[in-house]
Each structure stands twice: as C-alpha cells, then as structure tokens.
Amino acid sequence: MREIHVDDIVSVVERLFIDANIHLPEMMYGAIRDAIEKERSPVGKEVLRELLTNADTAREERMPICQDTGLAVTFLEIGQDAHVVGGDLTEAVAEGVRRAYRNGYLRKSCCHPFTRKNTGDNTPPIIHTKIVPGDGMRITVLPKGGGSENYGEVRMLMPAEGKEGVRAFVLEMVRKGGPNPCPPIIVGVGIGGNFETSALLSKEALMVPVGKRSDDGELADMERGLLEEINATGIGPQGYGGTVTALDVHIKMAPCHLASLPVAVNIQCHAHRIREAIL
Amino acid sequence: MTTELKRITTPLADDVTGSLRAGEKVLLSGFIYTARDAAHKRFIETLDAGGELPFDIKGQVIYYCGPAPAPPGKVMGSCGPTTSSRMDVYAPRLISLGLKGMIGKGKRSEKVRDALREHRAVYLGATGGAGALIARTVVAAEVIAYEDLGPEAVMRLEVKDMPLFVINDVHGKDLYLEGVESYRK
C-alpha cells in the first residue's frame, strides 16, 4: 500500500491543464509538419502553416493555443494498492481544474444545459477512473473543445452491418462535420462493449499517439483504409478544400452483446491537447 | 500563397466587399465586434423590443468569438473563431440592418448566403484553433456591452492585419463548396 496525498493530485492536475492548453505536444507539431508536405492545396498549406505559427505564438506568449480550453476531461488510472489520503479525490481533481483555469487564464466553458449560466470555474471536470495493478496513479488530461465534440455520436448498428456499417458511419460523421470540428481532425472510433463503453472507447482511441496503428491487424487495416477515404473527401484543412482532412484514425474494440453492434465516433480537432503525469 | 495579400479596413464599403473573392486570403484592420450565442440572442430581443444595438452596425464586422481571459500585461487572450452556424438564425436580420461582414468558422445556412448576396456582405474565415496567432493581431480591446455574459460579452477589438480567408463572397461563391470539390477524389 502506498499513500497519495490529495494535495499532490491538486497541484499535478493544475499543472497538467495549464501545460496542455499552452504547449502543443511535439507529436502534433510533427503531424502538422507532415501534413504540410502531403497537402496539395495552397490554401490548405497556408492554413497548416498558420497552425504551426499559432503553436509557437502560444508558447512565446504563454497563452492557450485555442481560446476554447474545453471541458476538463481527466483520466485516472489508479493502482489497486494506492491509498488516497487527505481528502476527497473527486474534489481534488476539481480543485486542480479550478486553479488551472483561474491561474492559467484559461476560458471557463462549462455551463447549465438549459439556462446556459456559466459555472464560473470550469468545474465539474469529466473524470474517468480505472483500477489497475500497482500502487501509483496515472493522471491524463485532455481538455476538449466544443466544436469537435459536437460532431460525435453513438449509434447502435445492426450486427449484420458489420465492418461496412462502421466504415459508412465514420465517413458520414466526418462529412457531416465538414469544416466545423476544425480539420485536420483526429478520429476516435469505439466499437463494441455496450452503449456507454463504446463512447468511452472512442475517447480513449483519441489518446493513442498520432501515427500509431492498432495492435490488432484487422483494426490497423481499417484505420489505414478509413484515413485514406477521409482524406479523399476533399474537405481539407479548415474545410477550405484539400487532401489532409484527418491526421489519423484510431479504433478501439471490445466484445459486445449477441444482439448489438454499438459504435461511437468521437472527433478531435487539430489542437489535440493531452498531457499525463504519474504519481 | 503566391499572390500579394489584399489589405482591407473596417468599416467595409460596398466596393470593398464587392472586390473580395472566395478563396483569397486578406488581412483585416480596424474595429470589429465580438458576439456569439448569448449576445446575438440579446441583439434580437433588443431589436424586437424597439431598442438599439450597443453599436452602430452599419458597415461593421462581427467576429464570432468568445476569447480566453487576457493574461497580465496582454491586450487580449487567445481568441480564435467559434462555429458560425449557431448564429445563422440571427445573422440575416443583422445583415439587413447593414452588417457587412462576419468572421467565424464553418458553413452558413442558405438564408445567410442569400442575405450576403442581397446586401453585398461577406463571410470571412479565421483559422479555428489559431487563437494565439489571432490574439497577436489585436492592438486594443474593450468590453462595450453585456459584461455579465463573461466570455460572451460584446467586445470592440482593434485589429491590425488579422489573417482571414474569404469563404462566401457577394457573388455567391462559396469556398467550402468549391475548395472541397477541387480536391475530392
């Protein structure tokens, strides 16, 4: 048994959210540089160059890459031999978020669904927990903007629709989003489980590094095929037309009910902000 | 881009909007006004009640944007565009009152596109997610209305060479349709 104090969780969550929002990951710099090489549209290339300049500017000025600093999505992988002490774990994450969005001058984008009144401090965060072997805690933050999140969907396909149904659904969602989710996008696909696990799998798929293929050969082939088809839609950077609409497609899959084929598509914008730390 | 960039200044005159072509990059300078969902709702409620908008809209440009707070010592926080389609229900009325330009991202409705043609107004695209880059082009910023809306308050921004792409011009051309058509396989 190892003890993890909530004060450490608060400070790590604060640091991760500020860092994630200001510093575009090196992986994304690389992905955008590659995209500039591949893009055939001059307007598309110009947009992609703006994204690199923007990321540099954000670093230099210490301000967020994108003003939509998102809802505070937080994944906690908690070792089964870890013991959280000193307070409430959920509140510790919320306090870290509160401090990050205040001290990091990040936009508070959380509101009441009907009145639209802002909660004022970007809480509550969206927290996903997983119990894993070990005595540590891995905290991953994924501040997620509304523009890309709005083009996600869970659909219960007929099992007979199979792989072709999944393919058609993903392409439908990408076309429906068009310019709105800020292409070039990253597409997360969750297949199987039940209604809610498919959605979570699609979010976890977004956390797979850009360029990494699924370990499952069949899924890796689907990822390659979908990426090619998405880039053939012509949507391009910002939807102004071009050959790079998506930077990558990731698929995660789990067994499902005999009667079901749940599929979720979650779209991420080019401002893919992700950071993790291990306590 | 190989072509020389065109510079335009607000307020926009009809000959300026008429000279813009879908797909070209322009650098915008002058005053623009931020407004998004909640502010637009209030604009329309105010007009319905016979009131006046918080600024004279003739020839002006509205930027669909809810900025991040300005860090200490900065004029402006990160301020990229939000998705314009949510303002489609309000835009034709504002265009008919003299609004000459809107800056945002994403497709507009047919009604908005029709209003652009009819009233010689344009829809300009700022690069979504390029909030820091755009913030650097803002030389002055002040909240002029609806402060209670927080990031959705109406701000008057003075911009210098804000980089934009013409999406819908007054001639009915649409970069989203034509650009995508050119690269579809």
Interface residues (C-beta under 8 A of the other chain):
Chain A: R40 S41 P42 V43 G44 E46 V47 E50 L51 T53 N54 A55 T57 A58 E61 R62 M63 P64 I65 C66 Q67 D68 T69 Y105 L106 R107 K108 S109 R116 N118 G145 G147 N150 G178 P179 N180 C182 A232 T233 G234 I235 G236 Q238 G239 Y240 G241 G242 T243 C269 H270 A271
Chain B: M1 T2 G23 K25 D37 A38 C65 G66 P67 A68 P69 A70 P71 K74 G77 S78 C79 G80 T82 T83 S85 K105 G106 K107 G125 T127 G128 G129 A130 G131 A132 L133 A135 R136 G150 P151 P163 F165 I167 L175 Y176 E178 G179 V180 E181 S182 Y183 R184 K185
